[in-house]
């Protein structure tokens, strides 16, 4: 199986290594900013805290960036926030 045009590599114990692309939807609800604003990114990357009300959904695991981009286009057409 090829991923993004690259040949599979053989990894540990002879299993083929593949690149996968997880796609998440994050609905930020936390108000952790200095002015009470919603915080999306902090010094370590995207900030998500489900205990503060952030809503995380895994939209899928994809084998190519092209498939991710198509799923994003489809998701933007759906109703919701």
C-alpha positions, -999 to +999 in steps of 0.1 A: +000+000+000+013+034-009+007+066+011+010+100-005+030+086-034+057+072-011+067+035-011+061+017+022+090+013+045+097-018+065+095-011+102+100-032+134+094-069+131+089-066+093+057-046+094+053-019+068+054+017+081+026+040+068+019+076+072-016+084+085-033+118+089-058+121+118-084+148+113-100+164+144-128+189+148-123+210+180-151+232+193-134+255+218-156+266+247-130+274+274-125+310+284-089+309+296-076+340+279-064+370+299-095+389+289-118+359+292-115+351+255-115+316+241-080+302+239-072+281+208-034+279+208-008+281+236+030+279+236+028+241+231+003+241+202-035+237+200-050+240+235-079+216+242-095+209+276-126+188+276-131+195+313-135+232+304-162+223+278-141+219+246-157+194+223-133+171+204-144+149+175-123+126+155-135+130+119-113+102+105-079+088+098-068+093+063-040+079+041-032+111+021-034+148+026-057+151-004-083+129+013-080+151+044-086+182+024-116+167+007-131+157+041-126+192+053-144+206+023-173+182+030-174+190+067-176+227+061-209+221+042-225+204+072-248+224+096-235+232+130-210+254+147 
